[in-house]
Every structure is written in structure tokens, then in C-alpha cells.
Amino acid sequence: MELGCGKYLTAVNFKGRVFVHVRQYDIAKHEVRYPTKRGICMSATRFASLVQKLGEIDKAYKEIKEEECFIDIGGKLYVMIKPGYNCVSLRHVFKKDGKLLASKFGGIALTGPEWKNLVHQAPMS
């Protein structure tokens, strides 16, 4: 499912397990679309956790506060919302000195319209 600007929500079966990707795709020669490193992969269970928290995340996005907001999806995966940025980031996070810090590697930021597409098109359980 296309979210916009070359970003897609996809599900793949790998070794009998389902994984969900929110990933940037590029177009190569001859109009062949291929996935890039920019994105996040999660298990079906983790994606279900994300879907369950869509309302909470959407509310936090619409009411951006003065400080960045982290919403735990499970494992080390968090949704991060920063003031001054019109996006929702899916990132792996680590703790340093008791503070949550987003990894600079791996993850993806969804603009407002891309986030709205994910919210409206995600399969609700």
C-alpha cells in the first residue's frame, strides 16, 4: 500500500513468518521499483501493537508539545514525535544515562499526509 512519496507499507513472508515493512522505495532503470535501507521492519505482532496505538499516536501528533514524545511500540521500536517537525518517525531507540535516544540508523519519518494515509489504510483489528 502506497503511503506517498515512494514510501510503502508492505507485508512479506520470510521463512514462514510475516514481517511488515514501512519503507522508502526507489525506481531503478526500466522503471523497476526496489526497497531501500530507509525504513523499518517489524513482526506481525509488533505491527498489531502499532495499529492498536494509532489513536494515541495520532493524538500526540496533532497536539505536539514542547518536548519530543516517545511512544513504545514494543522491543526497541518507538514512535517519535518532535516539535517543529511535521512528521511521525518510526525508530529504534536506546537508553543512555536514563534518557531515550533515537538511533540515527534505521527508521523512517512519515510526513503528515503519509502518516494520515497509514492511519486511514492500516487494517484495524
N, C-alpha and C positions, 0 to 999 in steps of 0.2 A: 504494500500500500504506500503510495507516494505521499509524503508529508509536505513537500515543497523544496525548491532549490536543490534538487538532486539528493535529498535525504529521504530514506525509505524505512518503513517498518516491515521486516521480513521474518519468516519463521523457516528454520531448516531442521532436517532430521540428520543427526550425526551419531553414528554408532548406536542407533536405537533410542536416542534421547532427542527431545525437541529443544532447540535454542532459539531465542528471539533476539534479533539484531535491530538496533536503531543506528543506521549507518549512512554515511555520505557515499554516493556513487559518482563515478566519473564516466565519461564517454571516451572510448579509445577510437582508433582508426576504424573505419567502416561502421560507425555508429554502434559499436558493441559496448554495452554498459558493464562496468566491473566495480566491485566493492573496494573501498579504500581502507586505510588504517583508522581513519577518523570515524569513531563510533563506539558503541558499547554492545556487548553480548551478555545475555542473561538466560538463565534456565527458565523453563515454562513456569515453575513455581515462583521465581523471582519476578517474572513479568506479571503474574497474577497478583503479587504483592503491590507492584506499581499500579496496576489497574484499580485495586482496592483503595489506593491512596490518591487517585486522580482528583477527587473533590478537594481534599486537604491541600494538595499541591497547587491546584488551580486557584484556590482562595488565597494562598500565600503569594502566588504570582501577581494576582490582581491587587493585593494590599501590601506591596513591597514596603518594608520598614527601613529604618536607618542602617540596620546591620544585616549582613548576609544571613540567609536562612538555610539550614541543612535539614532535609527530611530523609530519614533512614528507610531504605527500601529492603535492606537485608544484606548480610555479609558486609562487604566494604563498599557497597553501592549506595550512593546518596543522590538525591536531587538537590541541587544548589541554586539558590536564587539570590542574586546580588543587586543591591540598589544601584541605580544608574545604568543598568544593562537591561535591555528589553528582551530577555531570553531566560529559558529554563535549561539548566545544564544537568546532564546525567554524568556523574563522575565517580571514580573510585576515590575513596577518602582514607586518610591515615591520621593517627593522632600523634602530635608532637607537643610535649610539655602540657598535656591535658587539653590541647586545642585541636579541633578538627581542621585539617588542611586538605584541599583538593589536589589530587595528582595532576601534574601538568601533562602527563602521558595517558592516553586512553580516555575516552569520554567524548561527548558531543553536546553542543549547545543548540537548542532549538529556538528560533525566533518566535515572536508572538503568534504569527499566522501558522507556523509549523506546529507549535505547541497546541493551538486550537484544533488543528487537523487531527493530531494524535488523540486528544480528549474526545473529539466527536466521532472518530472512527474506530477507536480501540474497542475490542469485543468486551462487553460488560458481562460479568458472570453473576 
